[in-house]
Amino acid sequence: MPRPGGASSCYLVQAENAAVLLDIGSGAVGKLQLAIEYPRIDAIVISHMHADHFFDLVPLRYALKYGQNLPGNALQLWLPPGGAKALEALRRAVAVDAPHDFFDSLFAIREYDPATPLEIRNLRLTFCRTRHYVEAYAVRAQCNGSSLTYSADTAPCEELIEHARESSLFLCEAGLGLGTEAGERGHSSAYEAGEMAQRAGARRLMLTHYPAGDAPAVLVAAAKRSFGGPVSVAEDGVGVTF
């Protein structure tokens, strides 16, 4: 759940002439307008079809339909494999009279192939399957020698470590905070996020998707026990330049 006054997962990645959203969870659209005019967004890429990562497609749909300064073309919406079926289920749940083109009339909807890089203007996106309860994908964004790797939701994962190799910034979930997870794994602790960053040789680590009840300073301290580089925590509206 979002922290008080906050929103669920949504990350704006901007390069010289590209603006891409990685996920758009509950509450994101209101926060997003403080950072960018939504008609300037080139594409949205969804890591996996859990509510806290894509439900604000609904208010964004209304913003695109009824807002001012609307873009001339449909906004690119890239879903993970099988994501179109989940989006259709959301359409049916939104309203009994929701038209069949409820999303299609405003978004250019496609499912990405995780094995194929996605080029959006001068941003190159690549994907890696993570260890989660549903099919989920980490995303690496590269431009002009700099790179950001977003873990999406995942337990510690060898494939993700390799995908994040020497990233300028590793944006890694810490959904367990200081805790542990028994049985089927789907999230990481702050310490485990630090371990993955260390093994990947990432230059910086930013913890995200962490519990509202855990103090950021305590999470940073836990990650620093396993990672030797700079550590910070994601906050609504914070920006990182590299």
C-alpha angles and dihedrals in degrees: 000000000000120000115252108293091005140106136233124257117325126137126185113210115192129185130172095295105359136083118186131174119217103206127336110219131177114311094012099117094061092050093042093063089064089061107035142358103257094227086067093062112108099194147348120222118195118207096199141342102259116127097245089059105046114012095102089070082090099061090038089055090056091046091053092047100045106017130102127260091026120191117254095229135047112272114251111248116188116193129188118255108295092014095120090067092054091046090053090052088054091050091054091048096049095070137340089236096046106137120241089246092050090127100015094064092061104026132054095223123203137152114236123229105234090211093057125070116239117223116204108176104299095343119097115202125195129182140220129187111242134203106262140128092263131027105291136167135209115220128217116197118197133185132159095345096312124107141189122196118199112197097203108200115330149139115231105304132184093209091055092050090056092044091054093049110151093345116175087225128013109201100196132179120240098185093155093052104193093342138093135235125224126203118001109024125220107146141046135227123233089256091051091049087055091050092053092047091050094049091045092052091233115175096219136014126210117186117218140166089042127155118276091229096059118090111236092228091056091050091050090051091051092051092047089060088069104024125060099198133076115302129195138158129243115249129180108276097008115141131205123196124197 
